[in-house]
């Protein structure tokens, strides 16, 4: 994570239009974002100090300075929390000497039993790299025709960004790609495996990945709705909930539910069950 705090601040400065903070835009700007001097004035810090922060030469700003920068940039809650975590890593580095996060690919038997118990709705378990570690039969019927489960180690981010079938499956492909990369970045936490995975994606995908990754997105909601076009039953509108597993190394259970009556009926057909077995959560 060396230099990440400064890089994150710079990414947010360059993404903040002057009008958002009450400054004129002007036609002679080289970038649409704030100049370093403008942010320094708004946050009441020196340009020299802000330069040191962004270049990674100062890694332990005080909470007051971080708050001033966050306020000046109008950061949302997700960005503020990520900034706080980056600062915490730097302040507590001496407590974590030699520690490295690990990527777990082993799912507890009780979690597998839980997946089987959730027999009426698609559900699966992922780690911080978006490796799909385990899933139930409804998710298999939903995802396998789309190509999501191809290969010995299926990965949702790799599927979305490298498989052409993903662009047919998701009407809002760009939004889904944004979500996957934001989640990957949010959960990075100095993990070398995440950085290695990001490098593979950069080599394979190019700009559709690197442009998003360099923006350092972190706002990836754990609940919401997603529209999917399935080759066997057509359009599906699915609500999803993400639950972190207790005592597991960075693993999450994701459950999909129909978001409308039409989707509920189509899932019934896909899963070969009597109509009305699974009710829509909205609508």
Number of C-alpha atoms within 10 A of each C-alpha: 13 13 16 20 26 22 18 19 22 23 17 20 22 17 15 20 19 20 11 14 16 8 11 10 14 8 7 7 10 7 10 16 21 24 17 17 15 17 23 20 12 14 19 13 15 14 15 11 14 24 17 14 21 21 17 16 14 16 20 18 16 11 12 9 15 18 17 18 22 19 15 20 23 15 16 11 11 15 20 18 14 20 21 15 14 22 21 13 20 19 14 11 12 9 9 10 8 7 9 11 14 13 17 16 17 12 16 12 9 9 17 16 11 15 24 15 11 14 13 18 21 24 26 22 25 24 23 23 26 20 19 21 19 20 22 21 18 22 21 18 15 23 16 11 14 21 16 21 19 13 8 6 10 18 19 18 23 20 20 20 23 16 14 11 15 21 18 15 21 19 15 13 17 14 11 19 23 20 20 22 26 21 21 25 25 18 17 17 18 17 15 15 15 20 17 11 13 19 15 13 20 16 11 13 14 13 12 15 20 17 11 15 19 12 18 22 23 22 19 16 13 14 14 12 14 18 18 20 17 18 12 13 15 12 17 21 20 21 19 19 16 18 13 16 13 9 8 14 17 18 25 22 19 19 21 21 23 26 22 17 17 15 22 23 21 19 28 20 14 15 17 10 13 10 13 12 13 18 16 19 13 10 8
